[in-house]
Amino acid sequence: MLKRTLPSLPACLAMLGIALTLAPLIPGLLWVLAPALNVDTWQALVQDNQFASALLSTLGSAVGSTLLALVCASLVTVMLYPGRGWLLVQRQLPVFLAFPHIAFAIGIAFLIAPSGWLARGLANLLEWSSPPQWISIRDPYAISLTLTMAIKETWFLLWIMATLLGEQAISRQITLANSLGYSRAQVWVSALFPQLLPRMGWPLVAVLAYSLSVVDMAVILGPSTPPTLAVLSWQWLTDPNEMTQAKGAAAALCLMLLLGLLILAGRGIWWGIKTLYKNPSGVRQRGLAFKSRRLFGLSVFVPGWLSLAILLLWSVAGGWFFPRLFPASLSLKSFSNADFEPMFTALWLGAATVMIALPLTLAWLEWGSRKHHGWLYAPLILPSLPIAAAQYHVLLAINLDSTAVGVIWSHLTWTFPYMLLVLVGPYYSFDTRYLCTAQALGHSRFSACLSIKWPMLIRPILAAMAVGFAVSVAQYLPTLFSGGGRFATVTTEAVALSAGGNRRVLAVQSLLQTALPLCAFMLAIGLTAWYARNRQGLK
Amino acid sequence: MKKLLLATAIMSIASVASIPLAHADAKWDTVTDKAKGQTVYFNAWGGSDNINKYVEWAGAEVKKRYDVNVELVKITDAGEVVKRIKTEKDAGRNNGGSVDMMWVNGENFRTLKTNGLLFGPWAESIPSWQFVDTNKPVRKDFSETTDGLEAPWGTAQLTFIADKNVVAEPPRSGKALLAFATKNPGRVSYPKPPNFHGTTFVKQLLSEMIEDPALLTKPVDKDSFNKVSQPLWDYLDKLHPVAWREGKAFPANNAEMHQKLADGELKLSLTFNPNDAANLVAKEQLPPTTYSFGFTNGTIGNVHFLAIPFNAKAKEGAQVFANFLLSPEAQVRKADITVWGDPSVLDASKLTTAQQAVFNKRAPGSLDEVNPTLAEPHATWVEALEAEWLKRYGSQ
């Protein structure tokens, strides 16, 4: 009897956890978005002369950066996997995954702005005395924003690819197809992409949703007259005027509708491709000889390294005026004056969040519904601003605002689905025969998971934890709203200081913001290597 | 007997006369007693290291003297805090709110006041009020009476910044600024309204261009707004084609303008703190040849304030902290150019000569001239100007 009720206990826990993290958002969201359910509001939104161009630049930058990232990530993978180049990619990836969006954008701005490093280099060559009148950042067509987001998301997609390719089944297929004499390109197009792309669906939606609703990067690099729709919505929603707030809510709804339409369009295109390419011929096409394009493939990391370099340089710079290529003096003053407390706050908030999110994630994946879990990703595909506002209303109602519990709960809303997203692929493709055997040998499902399944999945589990931590560290709006502004983390600090414009302090906080998730990813890799030191199949 | 009667009479009069004071003292004593051990969450713009360090110092002092803990909550825009307090009220949170004191003025104060979101009046009953220079506009905030709902903290005046090596003769009026911009195409700009400094720049131009400046002291009249503000838009239509990026983009805030000034992308920057440039020179963010200047006919000046929300948890602690921030000691330190350099709201004649000397300190970059102060237009002009600006130039 006991044995029969035992499996349902974790199942209940899985449901309870999700009910706790996500269900309360529904009344909160209704509260926030209610003002948008009014014809007058929509009329005011459409008539606002900023709306049309904002919508266009949002659409362009979101779709453009997502597609570009997918193409870049695919090209790099085709060119480098399998081989030594791919190992180099994998070795560098954690650094750039950990690189927060804000810090990367700030670094890029330091590089390409009219007074940036690039212009300084040219100024020294061409003897300019004042910066050129370039429109290299905040351009009206959001090109700099699109490209920067595309680069950042390329790393994310490459990493997703790496997790998928790490599974045994796929590398065996490549070996098999290669031994049958198929060219590299043909193996990828007819055998690998059709398997990989469907499994990259949710990560792609997450990328698209992120680029649709991004506020911080768009403020730094995006257009300003008018800004993107997400920035407009954010500005409106934080306005004390009620009509303006309602417009903000309508704009937020508009972003969600846009995402829904784009997902439908994407699905349609994928269906079209599948129908057109139903019967690939087995004829061996003449492909290029196995040639390494390592240099080309690895160039995807160059902007990242440059951005890191200029952040480091600014963090130790003394006086540094245009057109000098390097600071007149170097000092560690910015570091010794830096406030490290936000770093520790971010550290314990992130650790606590991940520790709660991990059992929830594992319980849901093991005992939750396999078919209907798409809605769990809702927080990733909704603009974060209304959600943060919704969380805040829920916390206000139960008197938990401005508390650590409230902040951790608000982080869970994003941490949990991201961890799910990272784990779901490897978890569902886990060979169920292992578990069957264990259960046949008398293990309960829980103990079979504990001693067989989860240890075998240690690599994606640790990776998911690192991602969860990075996601928690990067939260700006929820930390600010739910914490009542009382919890200063590296992220809130960086954004608050970015209003003050001291490049040195900004560079230091950006580097600290980068260091935290970087350490988490390093730890995940180190622990996996240590755990797998005498288990060949886990490496 | 007569003497005794007289003495009694005098004593009773004296005691009557001293009652309000003693009463006030007793009242303040209960405030400081209640404040003990309270934690004040002070919400203030956190974009400046100097200001944050100053608030930290003040917090440590009130902890030492009155056992009041101060936590600085760094924010980027006071409007967000106003929104938070309003949301708390809507949610029925009438005590135990998340904000105990905030740094505020202008239209944000007006929103707080008209929505009944403020505690008070308290500002004129704290002991330090006696030092305040009431000849300064400390009882009016953008033409809105403060009614003791907020205490003045510092004064500000729109000030321009340039580099001596680049701009030898600065423009001294709006008209001269346009001529300057025409001569230096692409090198003049201002922060994009509704940024605080950007809106102030627009208000400065309006004060100069408007035919009847008296209109600005009254609430804006929607019907005549377009007509009376037309000279301003005519001016901007001329300025933008010769401005930075042809007026199709604007810096986000004045900090970005300072940076562009340092880089040489812009030739002028602007600020509300006459000592801002001096601070930036000291921190090597601007070259040492930087100087500050104003317009001959005056620039807009105002006072910034401290307010306590209606649902603050530590109302007494907040008053104790505000009282300390208004004390001569704290105000003198705040005015010190090496600390923050924010001009005081106190009456200099009520201070010691040593304290007065601090007010006259100068440093490379600080404002070395006195320009007339123009009053802020009524708070309602802000919204009207920002909306019209966004309508005309918000989408290009």
Boltz contact constraints between the chains, C-beta under 6 A:
constraints:
  - contact:
      token1: [A, 49]
      token2: [B, 395]
      max_distance: 6.0
  - contact:
      token1: [A, 50]
      token2: [B, 394]
      max_distance: 6.0
  - contact:
      token1: [A, 50]
      token2: [B, 395]
      max_distance: 6.0
  - contact:
      token1: [A, 53]
      token2: [B, 395]
      max_distance: 6.0
  - contact:
      token1: [A, 114]
      token2: [B, 265]
      max_distance: 6.0
  - contact:
      token1: [A, 115]
      token2: [B, 263]
      max_distance: 6.0
  - contact:
      token1: [A, 115]
      token2: [B, 265]
      max_distance: 6.0
  - contact:
      token1: [A, 130]
      token2: [B, 264]
      max_distance: 6.0
  - contact:
      token1: [A, 131]
      token2: [B, 263]
      max_distance: 6.0
  - contact:
      token1: [A, 131]
      token2: [B, 264]
      max_distance: 6.0
  - contact:
      token1: [A, 131]
      token2: [B, 265]
      max_distance: 6.0
  - contact:
      token1: [A, 133]
      token2: [B, 186]
      max_distance: 6.0
  - contact:
      token1: [A, 138]
      token2: [B, 249]
      max_distance: 6.0
  - contact:
      token1: [A, 224]
      token2: [B, 249]
      max_distance: 6.0
  - contact:
      token1: [A, 225]
      token2: [B, 249]
      max_distance: 6.0
  - contact:
      token1: [A, 225]
      token2: [B, 396]
      max_distance: 6.0
  - contact:
      token1: [A, 226]
      token2: [B, 394]
      max_distance: 6.0
  - contact:
      token1: [A, 226]
      token2: [B, 395]
      max_distance: 6.0
  - contact:
      token1: [A, 238]
      token2: [B, 80]
      max_distance: 6.0
  - contact:
      token1: [A, 238]
      token2: [B, 83]
      max_distance: 6.0
  - contact:
      token1: [A, 240]
      token2: [B, 79]
      max_distance: 6.0
  - contact:
      token1: [A, 240]
      token2: [B, 82]
      max_distance: 6.0
  - contact:
      token1: [A, 240]
      token2: [B, 83]
      max_distance: 6.0
  - contact:
      token1: [A, 240]
      token2: [B, 111]
      max_distance: 6.0
  - contact:
      token1: [A, 318]
      token2: [B, 284]
      max_distance: 6.0
  - contact:
      token1: [A, 319]
      token2: [B, 284]
      max_distance: 6.0
  - contact:
      token1: [A, 321]
      token2: [B, 262]
      max_distance: 6.0
  - contact:
      token1: [A, 322]
      token2: [B, 263]
      max_distance: 6.0
  - contact:
      token1: [A, 322]
      token2: [B, 264]
      max_distance: 6.0
  - contact:
      token1: [A, 396]
      token2: [B, 91]
      max_distance: 6.0
  - contact:
      token1: [A, 402]
      token2: [B, 98]
      max_distance: 6.0
  - contact:
      token1: [A, 484]
      token2: [B, 98]
      max_distance: 6.0
  - contact:
      token1: [A, 485]
      token2: [B, 73]
      max_distance: 6.0
  - contact:
      token1: [A, 486]
      token2: [B, 73]
      max_distance: 6.0
  - contact:
      token1: [A, 496]
      token2: [B, 46]
      max_distance: 6.0
  - contact:
      token1: [A, 496]
      token2: [B, 74]
      max_distance: 6.0
  - contact:
      token1: [A, 496]
      token2: [B, 76]
      max_distance: 6.0
  - contact:
      token1: [A, 499]
      token2: [B, 47]
      max_distance: 6.0
  - contact:
      token1: [A, 499]
      token2: [B, 76]
      max_distance: 6.0
  - contact:
      token1: [A, 500]
      token2: [B, 47]
      max_distance: 6.0
  - contact:
      token1: [A, 500]
      token2: [B, 48]
      max_distance: 6.0
  - contact:
      token1: [A, 500]
      token2: [B, 255]
      max_distance: 6.0
  - contact:
      token1: [A, 501]
      token2: [B, 255]
      max_distance: 6.0
  - contact:
      token1: [A, 501]
      token2: [B, 256]
      max_distance: 6.0
  - contact:
      token1: [A, 501]
      token2: [B, 259]
      max_distance: 6.0
